């Protein structure tokens, strides 16, 4: 399915093919930088909310979109990414959490068609992250695929004091980059990595 049919965000245009997402030390607060190191997006998990919310702003602090949980304490559920300017739903992020593999689907909010899938690579690594003492220190590795299972890119965690992810997008012709970058932040926050 082409993203031309999917609503687009009016406040931001992510055109780069690689991004670095860094979490602050204090809480679930993130920044995304493009390949030249410029901050292009900031997101933070709102604290003390019944439903988890993640407002995102551009580098100048302008609201661009919000990701909100579909339910209360929604560890394995859906999260709606909505345009902050129009209020229109852009994509839905579905979490199919299991102890062996983390799978996130990026869906069209109107048709529910899958646009992309973000899957952890390696059941042994996912199991170790979930079961071993200090397993959360093992960096995540995800593969991004399109609706047909074709390779789109990767999200690779780095060893560091702050959670840091390198996002590489090789072919995003049918996948909204905004959703991939937002998902990397939301995945980290939801799974309390």
C-alpha positions as CSV (number, residue, x, y, z in Angstrom):
1,X,0.0,0.0,0.0
2,X,1.4,3.4,-0.9
3,X,1.8,6.1,1.8
4,X,0.1,8.5,-0.7
5,X,-3.1,7.1,0.6
6,X,-2.0,7.5,4.2
7,X,-2.5,10.9,5.8
8,X,0.7,12.9,6.0
9,X,2.0,15.0,8.9
10,X,1.7,18.7,8.2
11,X,4.4,19.9,10.7
12,X,7.4,17.9,9.7
13,X,9.2,16.3,6.8
14,X,11.7,13.6,7.5
15,X,13.6,13.1,4.3
16,X,16.9,11.7,5.6
17,X,17.7,8.0,5.4
18,X,19.4,7.7,8.8
19,X,18.6,9.1,12.2
20,X,20.0,8.7,15.7
21,X,17.5,8.6,18.6
22,X,18.9,9.4,22.1
23,X,17.1,9.1,25.4
24,X,17.8,11.6,28.2
25,X,19.2,10.2,31.4
26,X,16.3,11.5,33.5
27,X,13.2,10.0,32.0
28,X,11.5,8.9,28.8
29,X,12.5,11.9,26.9
30,X,14.0,11.6,23.4
31,X,15.6,13.5,20.6
32,X,16.0,12.4,17.0
33,X,18.9,13.8,15.0
34,X,19.4,13.5,11.2
35,X,22.6,12.3,9.6
36,X,24.3,15.7,10.0
37,X,23.5,15.8,13.8
38,X,20.7,18.4,13.6
39,X,17.8,17.7,16.0
40,X,14.7,17.2,13.8
41,X,12.3,15.8,16.4
42,X,11.8,15.6,20.2
43,X,9.4,13.4,22.1
44,X,8.6,12.8,25.7
45,X,6.4,10.4,27.6
46,X,3.8,12.4,29.6
47,X,4.0,11.4,33.2
48,X,1.1,10.4,35.5
49,X,-1.5,10.0,32.7
50,X,-4.1,7.2,32.7
51,X,-3.3,6.5,29.0
52,X,0.3,6.8,27.9
53,X,0.9,9.9,25.8
54,X,3.9,11.0,23.8
55,X,3.8,14.5,22.3
56,X,6.4,15.2,19.6
57,X,7.8,18.6,18.6
58,X,10.1,19.8,15.8
59,X,13.5,21.3,16.5
60,X,11.9,24.7,17.2
61,X,9.4,23.3,19.8
62,X,6.3,23.3,17.5
63,X,3.9,20.5,18.1
64,X,3.9,18.0,15.1
65,X,2.2,14.9,16.3
66,X,1.2,12.9,19.4
67,X,1.2,9.2,20.0
68,X,-1.4,8.0,22.5
69,X,-2.2,4.6,23.9
70,X,-5.5,3.0,23.0
71,X,-6.1,1.9,26.6
72,X,-4.9,2.2,30.1
73,X,-1.6,0.4,30.9
74,X,-1.3,-0.7,27.3
75,X,1.9,-2.7,27.2
76,X,0.6,-5.0,24.4
77,X,-1.9,-2.9,22.5
78,X,-2.1,0.0,20.0
79,X,-0.9,3.5,19.9
80,X,-2.3,6.1,17.6
81,X,0.0,8.7,15.9
82,X,-2.1,11.8,15.2
83,X,-1.1,15.0,13.4
84,X,-0.9,17.9,16.0
85,X,-2.1,20.5,13.4
86,X,-5.1,18.7,11.9
87,X,-5.9,16.1,14.6
88,X,-6.1,13.5,11.9
89,X,-4.9,10.0,12.7
90,X,-1.8,9.1,10.6
91,X,-0.9,5.6,11.6
92,X,-1.6,3.1,14.3
93,X,1.3,1.3,16.0
94,X,0.3,-2.2,17.2
95,X,2.4,-4.1,19.7
96,X,2.3,-7.9,19.5
97,X,4.5,-8.4,22.6
98,X,5.9,-11.8,23.4
99,X,8.7,-13.0,25.5
100,X,10.5,-14.4,22.4
101,X,10.0,-11.5,19.9
102,X,8.8,-8.0,19.9
103,X,6.7,-7.2,16.8
104,X,5.2,-3.8,16.1
105,X,2.9,-3.3,13.1
106,X,2.5,0.1,11.5
107,X,-1.1,0.2,10.2
108,X,-3.3,2.7,8.2
109,X,-5.8,4.1,10.6
110,X,-8.7,4.0,8.2
111,X,-8.2,0.7,6.3
112,X,-6.2,-1.1,9.0
113,X,-3.9,-2.3,6.3
114,X,-0.4,-3.1,7.5
115,X,2.1,-0.6,6.1
116,X,5.2,-1.9,7.8
117,X,6.4,-4.2,10.6
118,X,9.2,-3.6,13.1
119,X,10.4,-6.9,14.5
120,X,13.2,-7.7,17.0
121,X,15.9,-9.8,15.5
122,X,16.8,-13.0,17.3
123,X,14.6,-14.9,19.9
124,X,17.7,-15.6,22.0
125,X,18.6,-11.9,22.4
126,X,14.9,-11.0,23.1
127,X,14.7,-13.8,25.7
128,X,18.0,-12.7,27.3
129,X,16.8,-9.1,27.5
130,X,13.5,-10.2,29.2
131,X,14.9,-12.9,31.5
132,X,18.5,-12.3,32.6
133,X,19.5,-10.0,35.4
134,X,20.5,-6.7,33.8
135,X,19.2,-8.1,30.5
136,X,17.8,-4.7,29.7
137,X,21.3,-3.5,29.1
138,X,21.6,-5.7,25.9
139,X,20.8,-3.3,23.0
140,X,17.7,-3.9,20.9
141,X,18.1,-4.8,17.2
142,X,15.0,-4.5,14.9
143,X,14.3,-5.1,11.3
144,X,11.8,-2.9,9.5
145,X,9.9,-4.5,6.6
146,X,7.1,-3.3,4.3
147,X,3.7,-4.8,4.0
148,X,5.0,-7.5,1.6
149,X,7.9,-8.5,4.0
150,X,10.5,-6.6,1.9
151,X,13.5,-5.1,3.8
152,X,13.1,-1.4,4.6
153,X,15.7,-0.8,7.2
154,X,17.0,-1.4,10.7
155,X,16.9,0.1,14.2
156,X,20.0,-0.8,16.1
157,X,20.6,-0.1,19.8
158,X,24.0,1.0,21.0
159,X,25.8,0.3,24.3
160,X,25.8,3.7,26.1
161,X,24.7,5.3,29.4
162,X,21.6,6.6,27.5
163,X,19.5,4.4,25.3
164,X,20.7,5.3,21.8
165,X,19.3,3.9,18.5
166,X,20.6,4.2,15.0
167,X,17.8,4.1,12.4
168,X,18.8,3.2,8.8
169,X,16.2,3.4,6.2
170,X,17.2,1.7,2.9
171,X,13.9,1.9,1.1
172,X,10.9,3.7,2.6
173,X,8.9,4.3,-0.5
174,X,5.8,2.6,1.1
175,X,6.6,3.3,4.7
176,X,6.1,6.6,6.6
177,X,9.5,7.6,8.1
178,X,7.8,9.6,10.8
179,X,6.1,6.5,12.1
180,X,9.4,4.5,12.1
181,X,11.3,7.3,14.0
182,X,8.4,7.8,16.5
183,X,8.0,4.0,17.0
184,X,11.7,3.7,18.0
185,X,11.1,6.2,20.8
186,X,7.7,4.7,21.8
187,X,9.1,1.1,21.8
188,X,11.9,2.1,24.1
189,X,9.6,4.0,26.5
190,X,6.8,1.4,26.6
191,X,9.2,-1.5,27.2
192,X,11.1,0.6,29.8
193,X,14.4,-0.2,28.3
